[in-house]
Amino acid sequence: MTLVRKRCIILLIIAVIAFLLGRLAVRAVINLLVGGTMFGGNFL
């Protein structure tokens, strides 16, 4: 396995983790603004 391929795989894994954490952060902010619970539940 070449160094370039290994670097691309690591970059892809970091990108996926960053995407998931970013979505979770956006969801947390919106839930705080609306006053709902973090994982499921009623918003109103």
Secondary structure by P-SEA (a helix, b strand, c coil): ccaaaaaaaaaaaaaaaaaaaaaaaaaaaaaaaacccccccccc
